[in-house]
């Protein structure tokens, strides 16, 4: 089929060109029914809007946005510092936008893209579960940093930078099993999580399976939905519940260091000792895991490398120097005082 124009779309819909333009640009001066009809015709006929006018305006803007879920997570602090420094070095502006847990980050991104005429976007934190059709609504390059993408989305349509959350989680649980622990509790994300929470949980399951052990449902503890995810408070509340359940376990593996610190607090408060009564392990490599007493065994992510590579890839995309890329960095198992060998 020949390429269709905006006039063709208008004729098919029985409306004027201005109305089609309003639908494409999500202008408030158009009814939802009319807008949906026009967008449906656009999708069915694979119409690509002529963005030349919009792109001329955008060319004057040198701004990128970082959309972050879990802004209270200290893991992101150093990353944000690197983002800001590297963006300024390239003489670009930098917008930090918090995305609430119940918000759709793509919807937020589309809105900011229009308002600020962005050149690129970094998605940081949370979990990413969107269809290709949804992602196609973004018209600027974007990079997923420390986030996994839902299976089924073409990797040629986005870029990502992370560690192998599945493999690194497996490494931690394999280490605990090697210390003699067979009853290992996990503090993880909800079972609906499609990103790093799921990957780290799957690593836990696979390590148990490879050691001939089954997952005990009562030892799988999900973060509380009414408390901010990946926080010390969440780890504390979940571990307190686990202890009160009288379920037998010898180690707790929390899928973030903040959760692990909360778990330690609950254990010590109950009159038990770490690691004499329970071993505790985390993930991320936060400073607090080192300075906590006892210092916490963790998987240390190369935070600054991830942040620098994220910005490099984004600017390569903006300047059309390279196609979408996927970079996976190795992480490091750091053994500290919170874990011990048991008989």
C-alpha positions as CSV (number, residue, x, y, z in Angstrom):
1,X,0.0,0.0,0.0
2,X,1.2,3.5,-0.8
3,X,2.2,5.8,2.1
4,X,-0.9,7.7,3.3
5,X,-1.0,11.3,4.3
6,X,-2.8,13.2,7.0
7,X,-5.3,14.3,4.3
8,X,-6.1,10.6,3.6
9,X,-6.7,10.0,7.3
10,X,-9.0,13.0,7.5
11,X,-11.0,11.8,4.4
12,X,-11.3,8.2,5.8
13,X,-12.6,9.6,9.1
14,X,-14.9,12.2,7.6
15,X,-13.2,15.0,9.6
16,X,-10.9,17.9,8.9
17,X,-7.1,17.8,8.9
18,X,-7.0,20.0,12.0
19,X,-9.1,17.4,13.9
20,X,-6.7,14.6,12.9
21,X,-3.8,16.8,14.1
22,X,-5.6,17.4,17.4
23,X,-6.1,13.6,17.9
24,X,-2.4,12.9,17.1
25,X,-1.2,15.6,19.6
26,X,-3.7,14.6,22.3
27,X,-5.3,18.1,22.1
28,X,-8.0,18.6,24.7
29,X,-10.3,20.3,22.1
30,X,-11.6,17.0,20.7
31,X,-14.0,14.4,22.0
32,X,-12.7,11.0,23.2
33,X,-14.8,9.1,20.7
34,X,-13.6,11.1,17.7
35,X,-10.0,10.9,18.9
36,X,-10.2,7.1,19.4
37,X,-11.8,6.7,15.9
38,X,-9.0,8.6,14.3
39,X,-6.2,6.8,16.2
40,X,-7.8,3.5,15.2
41,X,-7.6,4.5,11.5
42,X,-4.0,5.6,12.0
43,X,-3.1,2.3,13.6
44,X,-4.9,0.2,11.0
45,X,-3.3,2.0,8.1
46,X,0.2,2.4,9.7
47,X,0.1,6.2,9.2
48,X,3.3,7.9,10.4
49,X,2.8,11.6,11.2
50,X,5.1,14.0,9.6
51,X,7.1,15.2,12.6
52,X,9.3,17.7,10.7
53,X,7.6,20.8,12.2
54,X,7.7,19.2,15.7
55,X,11.2,18.1,15.3
56,X,12.3,21.6,14.2
57,X,11.0,22.9,17.6
58,X,12.6,20.0,19.4
59,X,16.0,20.7,17.8
60,X,16.1,23.9,19.9
61,X,15.6,21.9,23.1
62,X,18.5,20.1,24.7
63,X,16.8,18.3,27.5
64,X,16.6,14.7,28.7
65,X,14.4,13.3,31.5
66,X,15.0,10.6,34.1
67,X,11.8,9.0,35.2
68,X,12.3,7.3,38.5
69,X,10.1,4.8,40.5
70,X,11.3,4.4,44.1
71,X,13.0,7.8,44.5
72,X,13.5,7.0,48.2
73,X,15.7,4.0,47.3
74,X,19.3,5.0,48.2
75,X,20.6,2.8,45.5
76,X,19.7,5.5,43.0
77,X,21.4,8.3,44.7
78,X,24.9,7.8,43.1
79,X,23.3,7.0,39.8
80,X,21.5,10.3,39.7
81,X,24.7,12.2,40.6
82,X,26.4,10.6,37.6
83,X,23.4,11.2,35.3
84,X,23.5,14.9,36.2
85,X,27.2,15.3,35.8
86,X,27.3,13.5,32.5
87,X,24.3,15.3,31.1
88,X,25.8,18.7,32.0
89,X,29.1,17.7,30.5
90,X,27.3,17.3,27.2
91,X,25.7,20.7,27.7
92,X,22.2,19.3,28.1
93,X,19.5,20.1,30.6
94,X,18.3,17.4,33.0
95,X,14.8,16.8,34.4
96,X,14.2,14.4,37.3
97,X,10.6,13.2,37.4
98,X,9.2,10.9,40.1
99,X,6.7,8.3,39.0
100,X,4.4,7.0,41.7
101,X,4.0,3.2,42.0
102,X,0.4,3.3,40.7
103,X,1.3,5.5,37.7
104,X,2.0,4.3,34.2
105,X,5.6,5.5,33.4
106,X,4.9,5.6,29.6
107,X,1.9,7.9,30.1
108,X,4.0,10.2,32.3
109,X,6.8,10.1,29.7
110,X,4.5,11.0,26.8
111,X,3.2,14.0,28.8
112,X,6.7,15.3,29.7
113,X,7.9,14.7,26.2
114,X,5.2,17.0,24.8
115,X,5.7,19.6,27.5
116,X,9.5,19.8,27.5
117,X,10.3,18.8,23.9
118,X,12.6,16.1,25.2
119,X,15.5,14.6,23.3
120,X,15.7,11.4,25.3
121,X,14.4,9.5,28.4
122,X,15.9,7.2,31.0
123,X,13.6,4.9,32.9
124,X,15.0,4.1,36.3
125,X,13.5,1.6,38.9
126,X,10.2,0.0,39.2
127,X,9.1,-2.7,36.8
128,X,8.5,-2.4,33.1
129,X,5.5,-4.3,31.6
130,X,4.3,-2.6,28.4
131,X,3.2,-3.8,25.0
132,X,5.0,-2.8,21.8
133,X,2.0,-0.7,20.8
134,X,2.3,1.3,24.0
135,X,6.1,1.8,23.6
136,X,5.5,3.0,20.0
137,X,3.8,6.1,21.4
138,X,7.2,7.4,22.5
139,X,8.9,9.4,19.7
140,X,12.3,9.9,21.4
141,X,15.1,7.4,22.3
142,X,14.9,5.8,25.7
143,X,17.0,3.6,27.9
144,X,15.9,1.2,30.7
145,X,18.5,1.4,33.5
146,X,18.5,-1.3,36.1
147,X,15.1,-2.5,34.8
148,X,14.2,-5.7,33.0
149,X,11.8,-5.6,30.0
150,X,8.7,-7.8,29.6
151,X,9.3,-10.8,27.3
152,X,7.8,-10.5,23.9
153,X,9.0,-6.9,23.1
154,X,11.5,-6.7,20.3
155,X,15.0,-5.8,21.7
156,X,15.7,-3.7,18.6
157,X,13.1,-1.2,19.8
158,X,14.7,-0.1,23.1
159,X,18.1,-0.1,25.0
160,X,18.9,-1.3,28.4
161,X,21.7,-1.3,31.0
162,X,21.7,-3.6,34.0
163,X,23.3,-6.6,35.8
164,X,22.0,-10.1,35.2
165,X,19.5,-10.1,38.1
166,X,18.6,-13.7,37.6
167,X,22.2,-14.9,37.6
168,X,23.4,-12.7,40.4
169,X,20.5,-13.7,42.6
170,X,21.3,-17.3,41.9
171,X,24.9,-16.6,42.9
172,X,23.8,-15.3,46.3
173,X,21.4,-18.2,47.1
174,X,24.0,-20.7,45.9
175,X,26.5,-19.2,48.3
176,X,24.0,-19.5,51.2
177,X,23.3,-23.1,50.3
178,X,27.0,-23.7,50.2
179,X,27.2,-22.5,53.8
180,X,24.8,-25.3,54.8
181,X,21.5,-23.3,54.8
182,X,18.6,-25.3,53.4
183,X,15.7,-23.3,54.8
184,X,16.3,-19.9,53.2
185,X,13.5,-17.3,53.4
186,X,13.3,-14.6,50.7
187,X,11.8,-11.1,50.8
188,X,10.8,-10.4,47.3
189,X,8.5,-8.3,45.1
190,X,4.9,-9.3,44.4
191,X,4.3,-12.2,42.2
192,X,2.9,-9.8,39.5
193,X,6.3,-8.1,39.2
194,X,7.6,-8.5,35.7
195,X,11.0,-7.0,36.2
196,X,14.0,-7.3,38.6
197,X,11.8,-8.6,41.4
198,X,10.8,-11.6,39.3
199,X,14.3,-12.2,38.0
200,X,15.8,-12.2,41.5
201,X,13.0,-14.5,42.7
202,X,13.6,-16.9,39.7
203,X,17.3,-17.0,40.6
204,X,16.4,-18.0,44.1
205,X,14.1,-20.7,42.9
206,X,16.6,-22.1,40.4
207,X,19.4,-22.2,43.0
208,X,17.2,-24.2,45.3
209,X,16.2,-26.5,42.5
210,X,19.8,-27.2,41.5
211,X,20.5,-28.2,45.1
212,X,17.6,-30.6,45.1
213,X,15.4,-28.4,47.3
214,X,11.8,-27.3,46.8
215,X,10.6,-23.8,47.3
216,X,8.6,-23.6,50.6
217,X,5.7,-21.2,50.0
218,X,5.7,-20.1,53.7
219,X,9.3,-18.9,53.2
220,X,8.5,-16.7,50.2
221,X,7.5,-13.3,51.7
222,X,6.4,-10.5,49.4
223,X,6.9,-6.8,50.2
224,X,3.8,-5.1,51.6
225,X,1.9,-3.2,48.9
226,X,0.8,-0.5,51.4
227,X,4.4,0.3,52.2
228,X,6.9,1.8,49.7
229,X,8.7,-0.9,47.9
230,X,12.4,-1.8,48.6
231,X,12.5,0.2,51.9
232,X,13.9,-0.7,55.3
233,X,10.4,-0.4,56.7
234,X,9.0,-3.0,54.3
235,X,11.9,-5.4,55.2
236,X,11.2,-4.8,58.9
237,X,7.5,-5.5,58.7
238,X,7.8,-8.5,56.5
239,X,10.5,-10.1,58.6
240,X,8.6,-9.4,61.8
241,X,5.6,-11.3,60.3
242,X,7.9,-14.2,59.3
243,X,9.3,-14.5,62.8
244,X,5.9,-14.4,64.4
245,X,4.7,-17.2,62.0
246,X,7.1,-19.6,63.8
247,X,8.2,-20.9,60.4
248,X,11.6,-22.5,60.6
249,X,14.4,-20.9,58.6
250,X,18.1,-20.3,59.1
251,X,18.8,-17.5,56.6
252,X,16.9,-14.5,55.0
253,X,17.8,-13.4,51.5
254,X,16.3,-9.9,50.8
255,X,16.4,-8.8,47.2
256,X,17.7,-5.3,48.2
257,X,20.0,-4.1,50.9
258,X,17.4,-1.7,52.3
259,X,15.1,-4.7,52.8
260,X,18.0,-6.6,54.4
261,X,18.6,-3.8,56.9
262,X,14.9,-3.8,57.9
263,X,15.1,-7.6,58.3
264,X,18.2,-7.3,60.6
265,X,16.3,-4.8,62.8
266,X,13.3,-7.2,63.2
267,X,15.6,-10.1,64.0
268,X,17.7,-8.3,66.6
269,X,14.6,-6.8,68.1
270,X,13.1,-10.3,68.6
271,X,16.1,-11.2,70.8
272,X,17.9,-13.3,68.1
273,X,21.5,-12.8,66.9
274,X,23.0,-12.3,63.4
275,X,24.6,-14.5,62.1
276,X,24.5,-16.9,65.1
277,X,20.7,-17.5,64.9
278,X,20.0,-16.2,61.4
279,X,22.1,-15.3,58.4
280,X,21.0,-12.3,56.4
281,X,22.0,-11.4,52.8
282,X,21.0,-8.5,50.6
283,X,21.5,-7.2,47.0
284,X,22.8,-3.9,45.5
285,X,25.9,-3.0,47.5
286,X,24.6,0.1,49.3
287,X,27.0,1.9,51.7
288,X,24.5,1.2,54.5
289,X,25.1,-2.5,54.1
290,X,28.8,-2.0,54.9
291,X,28.3,0.4,57.8
292,X,25.4,-1.6,59.4
293,X,26.4,-3.7,62.4
294,X,26.9,-6.6,61.6
295,X,27.9,-5.6,58.0
296,X,25.7,-7.3,55.5
297,X,26.7,-9.8,52.8
298,X,25.5,-8.5,49.5
299,X,25.7,-8.5,45.7
300,X,27.5,-5.3,44.8
301,X,26.3,-3.7,41.5
302,X,28.7,-1.4,39.6
303,X,26.5,1.6,40.1
304,X,28.6,4.3,38.5
305,X,29.5,2.2,35.5
306,X,25.8,1.4,34.9
307,X,24.9,5.1,35.2
308,X,27.7,6.2,32.8
309,X,26.9,3.6,30.2
310,X,23.2,4.5,30.4
311,X,23.9,8.1,29.5
312,X,26.4,7.1,26.8
313,X,23.9,4.8,25.1
314,X,21.2,7.5,25.3
315,X,23.4,10.1,23.7
316,X,24.5,7.6,21.0
317,X,20.8,7.1,20.2
318,X,20.1,10.8,20.2
319,X,23.0,11.6,17.9
320,X,22.2,8.5,15.8
321,X,25.7,7.1,16.3
322,X,24.5,3.6,17.2
323,X,21.4,1.4,17.1
324,X,19.7,0.2,20.3
325,X,22.1,-1.5,22.7
326,X,21.8,-3.9,25.7
327,X,24.7,-3.8,28.2
328,X,24.9,-6.3,31.1
329,X,27.6,-5.7,33.8
330,X,28.9,-8.3,36.1
331,X,28.2,-7.8,39.8
332,X,30.3,-9.0,42.8
333,X,29.4,-11.2,45.7
334,X,30.7,-9.4,48.8
335,X,30.9,-11.6,51.9
336,X,30.6,-9.8,55.2
337,X,29.7,-10.5,58.9
338,X,25.9,-11.2,58.5
339,X,26.3,-14.7,57.1
340,X,27.9,-17.8,58.6
341,X,28.4,-21.5,57.9
342,X,26.1,-23.9,59.7
343,X,26.3,-27.6,60.4
